[in-house]
Amino acid sequence: MTLDRAVLAFAGFVVLLSLALATWVHPYWIALTVFAGLNMFQAAFTGFCPAAMIFKRLGVKPGTAFK
């Protein structure tokens, strides 16, 4: 798995987890989805992604998304 795909998979997991928690635990968990969305939005413009930095340190190989 490449770095790009790992970040996309992690973002999708966070969104789905947040929706599940908002449904079954407390509606305020939707804030986690908002945070994930804002993080993806700013990463698209700045190129700064904390999750990518963590995955890179864990040894995930770099790559280009959807190639």
LUMKOLVEX-824934 format. One record per residue (C-alpha): residue number from 1; residue in one letter; x, y, z. Coordinates in Angstrom, 2 decimals. Layout:
BEGIN
REC  resi  resn       c1       c2       c3
REC   NUM     a        X        Y        Z
...
% end
This chain:
BEGIN
REC  resi  resn       c1       c2       c3
REC     1     m     0.00     0.00     0.00
REC     2     t     1.34     3.42    -0.90
REC     3     l     1.33     6.52     1.28
REC     4     d    -1.42     8.15    -0.76
REC     5     r    -3.73     5.19    -0.45
REC     6     a    -2.96     4.76     3.26
REC     7     v    -3.97     8.38     3.93
REC     8     l    -7.17     7.99     1.89
REC     9     a    -8.04     4.75     3.69
REC    10     f    -7.38     6.31     7.08
REC    11     a    -9.51     9.37     6.26
REC    12     g   -12.36     7.13     5.11
REC    13     f   -12.08     5.05     8.28
REC    14     v   -12.18     8.15    10.49
REC    15     v   -15.29     9.45     8.72
REC    16     l   -17.11     6.12     8.98
REC    17     l   -16.07     5.69    12.63
REC    18     s   -17.28     9.19    13.42
REC    19     l   -20.64     8.55    11.78
REC    20     a   -21.06     5.29    13.70
REC    21     l   -20.17     6.97    16.99
REC    22     a   -22.52     9.86    16.24
REC    23     t   -25.32     7.39    15.54
REC    24     w   -24.85     5.05    18.48
REC    25     v   -23.04     7.06    21.16
REC    26     h   -23.60    10.82    20.94
REC    27     p   -24.36    13.23    18.09
REC    28     y   -21.38    15.44    18.99
REC    29     w   -19.08    12.77    17.49
REC    30     i   -19.97    14.33    14.13
REC    31     a   -17.31    16.92    15.04
REC    32     l   -14.69    14.28    14.23
REC    33     t   -16.06    14.11    10.68
REC    34     v   -15.88    17.90    10.47
REC    35     f   -12.26    17.81    11.66
REC    36     a   -11.34    15.13     9.12
REC    37     g   -13.01    17.09     6.32
REC    38     l   -11.28    20.33     7.25
REC    39     n    -7.95    18.53     7.46
REC    40     m    -8.40    17.01     3.99
REC    41     f    -9.43    20.40     2.61
REC    42     q    -6.40    22.22     3.99
REC    43     a    -4.07    19.39     2.91
REC    44     a    -5.30    19.77    -0.67
REC    45     f    -4.04    23.36    -0.72
REC    46     t    -1.02    23.27     1.59
REC    47     g     0.31    19.75     1.08
REC    48     f     0.67    19.39     4.87
REC    49     c    -0.92    16.22     6.23
REC    50     p    -0.11    14.95     9.74
REC    51     a    -1.37    11.46     8.90
REC    52     a     0.99    11.27     5.91
REC    53     m     3.90    12.23     8.13
REC    54     i     3.02     9.48    10.60
REC    55     f     2.58     6.85     7.88
REC    56     k     5.90     7.88     6.33
REC    57     r     7.65     7.38     9.69
REC    58     l     6.03     3.96     9.93
REC    59     g     7.71     3.02     6.68
REC    60     v     4.84     3.20     4.19
REC    61     k     6.32     3.59     0.74
REC    62     p     5.55     6.77    -1.23
REC    63     g     3.39     6.68    -4.33
REC    64     t     0.94     8.49    -6.55
REC    65     a    -2.75     8.09    -5.88
REC    66     f    -4.82     5.96    -8.26
REC    67     k    -1.98     4.84   -10.52
% end
